[in-house]
Amino acid sequence: MAIITLTTDLGLKDHYIGSVKGSILSRLPEAAIVDISHQVPTYNIQDAAYIIKNAYPNFPKGSIHIIGIKAEQTNQSSHVIVFSDGHYFISADNGIFSFLDTTIEKIIELAPSISTFPTRDVFAVAATAMAKGAKMEELGKIKESLLERMPFRAATMGDMIRGTVEYIDSYGNVMCNITQTLFNQVGKGREFKIEFARYEIFKISKTYNDVPEGEILALFNSANQLEISMNSDRANSMLNLKLNDSITIRFQ
């Protein structure tokens, strides 16, 4: 059974998501449609990429992922199908793939189309065609490259790692672009302090309940990323942390 996932900034109030699903099901009634998220902040490809890159590896190889963020076609942003890591991604070429941290293996540019609702009129049509057996090469022409953007990367300087806030989830947990792997490579078991805003943390917790309610903590989450949180409260608002704010780790 074909699996088609949906990640959009369309929200849940309007008819848009129902229309996309109806378009898919009218062409392929047996399709398995999975909602990843429709609450992505409007036009925010960085948030969308974070959500997708942490969700798609849990799906079977061959899954088709529709990304309906900044989806309208422009002179600079064509519609594409991208094959990477055994998965198919259908999106506008708007720079989002620079944030997905995947190796691009093949790109197909879909035929130009005029639509104010390309997630339904273009992406859903392409996804159902592939789910019914069409090869991606049959749906367009080969494209050599994608629009590139420059995501923030954690940097090391001697005994220090400097990163940034990459994502804030619905609980107010703050995800940083510092991985546990990088932390271990630089730290080598040494004592450290994590600095952000006016705060410092001197240990890594294993769970949120390692500290009393209302206290701040740092841990490495299921995505292998440093996370700044508060037990039973919203870290981002209480600590005044925003996207792209600086996070520094200094080792002794």
C-alpha positions as MATLAB code, in Angstrom:
seq = 'MAIITLTTDLGLKDHYIGSVKGSILSRLPEAAIVDISHQVPTYNIQDAAYIIKNAYPNFPKGSIHIIGIKAEQTNQSSHVIVFSDGHYFISADNGIFSFLDTTIEKIIELAPSISTFPTRDVFAVAATAMAKGAKMEELGKIKESLLERMPFRAATMGDMIRGTVEYIDSYGNVMCNITQTLFNQVGKGREFKIEFARYEIFKISKTYNDVPEGEILALFNSANQLEISMNSDRANSMLNLKLNDSITIRFQ';
ca = [
       0.000    0.000    0.000;
       1.343    3.433   -0.945;
       2.144    5.794    1.926;
       1.793    9.510    1.236;
       2.659   11.952    4.006;
       1.613   15.587    4.263;
       3.562   18.424    5.860;
       2.114   21.890    5.265;
       1.526   25.329    6.722;
      -2.168   25.169    5.764;
      -3.491   24.852    9.326;
      -6.642   23.008   10.330;
      -9.319   25.716   10.171;
      -9.961   25.807    6.458;
     -10.888   23.344    3.713;
      -7.369   23.098    2.304;
      -6.204   19.849    3.904;
      -9.491   18.134    3.154;
      -9.154   19.197   -0.478;
      -5.627   17.776   -0.733;
      -6.700   14.458    0.776;
      -9.782   14.333   -1.440;
      -7.610   14.886   -4.514;
      -5.387   11.969   -3.498;
      -8.238    9.620   -2.610;
     -10.209   10.378   -5.769;
      -7.222    9.112   -7.754;
      -6.126    6.352   -5.376;
      -8.840    5.324   -2.881;
      -6.546    2.832   -1.130;
      -3.805    5.378   -0.423;
      -2.536    5.550    3.151;
      -2.351    9.272    3.940;
      -0.390   10.295    7.028;
      -0.440   13.820    8.462;
       2.985   14.793    9.764;
       2.074   18.400   10.543;
      -0.159   21.183    9.252;
       0.854   23.652   11.970;
       4.155   24.778   10.450;
       4.433   28.572   10.822;
       3.442   30.191    7.552;
       6.197   30.022    4.896;
       8.750   28.794    7.455;
      10.874   26.278    5.555;
      13.362   25.963    8.444;
      10.690   24.724   10.859;
       9.229   22.474    8.173;
      12.614   20.922    7.460;
      13.218   20.185   11.149;
       9.860   18.427   11.424;
      10.320   16.430    8.229;
      13.909   15.322    8.854;
      12.933   13.961   12.266;
       9.791   12.237   10.970;
      10.545   10.713    7.580;
      13.208    8.152    8.692;
      10.493    6.391   10.703;
       8.509    5.622    7.549;
       9.168    2.677    5.208;
      11.487    3.194    2.271;
       9.568    4.234   -0.808;
       7.228    6.544    1.090;
       6.188    9.721   -0.712;
       6.358   12.970    1.259;
       4.431   16.038    0.113;
       5.865   19.296    1.472;
       3.363   22.133    1.087;
       5.411   25.092    2.372;
       5.988   28.129    0.120;
       4.623   25.873   -2.566;
       3.712   28.338   -5.309;
       5.856   28.155   -8.423;
       7.963   31.199   -9.309;
      10.740   32.005  -11.768;
      13.228   31.024   -9.034;
      11.291   28.143   -7.475;
      10.158   25.263   -9.681;
       8.259   22.186   -8.516;
      10.426   19.127   -7.974;
      10.483   15.484   -6.953;
      13.605   14.617   -4.983;
      14.798   11.082   -4.230;
      16.936   10.779   -1.107;
      17.631    8.026    1.424;
      15.085    5.731   -0.204;
      12.282    8.304    0.079;
      10.530   10.628   -2.383;
       9.916   14.290   -1.545;
       7.595   16.513   -3.597;
       8.026   20.214   -2.973;
       8.830   23.593   -4.402;
      12.539   24.145   -4.938;
      12.594   26.942   -2.366;
      15.715   26.048   -0.391;
      14.109   23.611    2.036;
      16.374   20.735    1.011;
      19.401   22.647    2.315;
      17.982   22.130    5.823;
      17.094   18.427    5.534;
      20.642   17.068    5.975;
      20.124   14.330    3.390;
      22.148   13.276    0.364;
      20.235   14.136   -2.792;
      20.385   11.248   -5.267;
      18.025   12.358   -8.033;
      15.967   15.450   -8.898;
      13.088   15.725  -11.351;
      11.576   19.078  -12.275;
       7.837   18.879  -12.850;
       6.228   20.608  -15.815;
       5.384   24.284  -15.204;
       1.827   24.895  -14.061;
      -0.247   27.853  -12.982;
      -2.052   27.134   -9.723;
      -2.774   29.050   -6.552;
      -3.079   25.698   -4.758;
      -0.130   23.597   -5.973;
      -0.158   21.288   -2.948;
      -3.474   19.929   -4.267;
      -3.212   20.582   -7.996;
       0.430   19.585   -8.566;
       1.944   17.734   -5.595;
      -1.046   15.474   -4.883;
      -1.345   14.577   -8.568;
       2.356   13.684   -8.818;
       2.253   11.726   -5.550;
      -0.691    9.579   -6.627;
       0.874    8.932  -10.029;
       4.007    7.626   -8.322;
       1.964    5.649   -5.795;
       0.270    3.919   -8.732;
       3.624    2.924  -10.176;
       4.881    5.819  -12.305;
       8.644    6.409  -12.218;
       9.669    9.888  -11.163;
      11.500   10.281  -14.502;
       8.156    9.906  -16.279;
       6.758   12.983  -14.538;
       9.288   15.592  -15.589;
      12.828   16.304  -16.676;
      16.095   15.735  -14.827;
      17.322   18.723  -12.836;
      20.971   18.959  -11.861;
      20.789   21.049   -8.687;
      18.516   22.664   -6.132;
      18.327   26.144   -4.701;
      20.803   26.324   -1.836;
      20.508   28.216    1.415;
      23.071   28.405    4.185;
      21.732   26.887    7.426;
      23.492   27.721   10.665;
      25.949   25.005   11.674;
      27.453   24.424   15.102;
      31.115   25.488   15.123;
      34.008   24.398   17.321;
      36.740   26.745   18.519;
      39.303   25.110   20.790;
      37.487   24.065   23.963;
      34.200   25.648   22.908;
      31.171   24.741   20.795;
      28.982   27.542   19.538;
      25.565   26.671   18.174;
      22.140   28.203   17.719;
      18.495   27.521   18.485;
      17.189   25.497   15.529;
      13.603   24.738   16.529;
      11.078   25.293   19.335;
       8.422   22.620   19.771;
       4.819   22.979   20.948;
       5.890   22.397   24.577;
       8.337   25.299   24.441;
      11.353   22.962   24.418;
      14.331   24.571   22.676;
      16.253   22.401   20.185;
      19.831   23.386   19.414;
      21.947   22.428   16.414;
      24.588   20.853   18.682;
      24.588   17.063   18.486;
      25.562   14.605   21.206;
      28.208   13.251   18.843;
      29.883   16.658   18.534;
      29.550   17.242   22.285;
      31.355   13.963   23.026;
      34.049   14.557   20.408;
      34.989   17.972   21.762;
      34.267   17.406   25.443;
      35.986   14.055   25.920;
      34.300   13.646   29.303;
      35.406   17.017   30.695;
      33.357   19.339   32.878;
      31.492   22.039   31.010;
      28.963   24.824   31.180;
      26.193   25.618   28.712;
      25.623   29.354   28.295;
      22.592   31.080   26.801;
      20.940   34.433   27.455;
      21.762   35.084   31.132;
      21.710   31.440   32.181;
      24.197   28.610   32.693;
      23.735   24.831   32.989;
      26.505   22.561   34.270;
      25.151   19.053   33.648;
      23.265   16.942   31.139;
      20.058   15.381   32.427;
      18.650   12.076   31.199;
      14.941   12.947   31.574;
      12.817   16.028   32.232;
      12.021   14.758   35.723;
      15.678   14.806   36.756;
      15.014   18.331   38.074;
      12.126   19.703   40.153;
       9.145   21.246   38.364;
       9.888   24.710   37.034;
      13.664   24.252   36.880;
      15.716   24.416   33.691;
      17.674   21.476   32.319;
      19.653   20.348   29.308;
      19.465   16.902   27.739;
      20.120   15.135   24.463;
      16.779   14.262   22.934;
      15.675   11.422   20.689;
      17.030   13.316   17.664;
      20.537   13.354   19.208;
      20.349   17.138   19.682;
      20.974   19.336   22.683;
      17.664   20.484   24.125;
      17.078   23.241   26.676;
      13.879   22.631   28.628;
      11.977   23.316   31.829;
      10.249   20.591   33.767;
       6.504   21.201   33.276;
       6.925   24.702   31.832;
       7.774   26.478   28.589;
      11.513   27.059   28.360;
      11.404   29.360   25.356;
       9.124   31.957   26.956;
      10.487   31.659   30.491;
      14.105   31.948   29.287;
      13.360   34.336   26.411;
      14.942   32.052   23.803;
      14.160   32.495   20.113;
      15.129   30.872   16.837;
      18.791   31.423   15.910;
      19.746   32.623   19.421;
      23.292   31.645   20.399;
      24.036   28.601   22.586;
      27.645   28.114   23.795;
      29.279   25.154   25.530;
      32.635   25.763   27.229;
      34.698   22.794   28.388;
      37.174   22.965   31.282;
];
